[in-house]
């Protein structure tokens, strides 16, 4: 990969990580606030209920019911105070056991470091090797899952995927059928790869999704017999919406026998593009 491609790839990773941190903080911070408020409110009410008879004296207990150590008023006050005190204790211990404050502090500190690194990489102020080293140092302090697991699985992020086209090379002359190959990393379930030919911003997806091997490599034969001038080959990652859009386009085009170009495809992100390809028209 060129220096620019390496920087772009790192920027994608930084931005994807910052989005995950933001989601993590957005979920954890209100949870910590709720536990803290619950502990404070329940503890305060329990204290008031316990101190009520001492402050209000006989007037208060008479207002609540019969007097005496076995009266309902004393039992109600003591029972409510005990329950609220128990709730406050549980909330406090949950806050401590989940290490909410420490995890929030680590996540926010990591995000601040990544923000500074993102600016330096975007402005080209760091060599690639040093930028990668700093990135590893930033995320090394995050020793807990940055996104909590829940019943609903989060939507996979297009920006978390990195990919390249290693074959063919730019400005290469190709046959009507030519082999394409490259690498992809970060492809999650629910994301799909497609190859497409581009000419002046117009896009023609190539039939069939691209399969990725366990080591992240991929290869596919592309058939292109329509382009008569230079064209580009692009690798796209698509979410469920983008995958459905492309497949519907193929269904409609197959029935009509005509394949009009597409503009921007919703739910997709271009991972890599090889420019200046030209068909070999030798007889």
Secondary structure, 3 states (H helix, E strand, C coil): CCHHHHHHHHHHHHHHHHHHHHHHHHHHHHHHHHHHHHHHHHHHHHHHHHHHHHHHHHHHHHHHCCCCCCCHHHHHHHHHHHHHHHHHHHHHHHHHHCCHHHHHHHHHHHHHHHHHHHHHHHCCCCCHHHHHHHHHHHHHCCCCCCCCCCCCCCCCCHHHCEEEEEECCCCCEECCEEEEEEEEECCCCCCEEEEEEEECCEEEECCCCECECCCCEEEEEEECCCCCCCEEEEEEEECHHHHHHHHHHHHHHHHHCCCCCECCCCCEEEEEEEEEEEECCCC
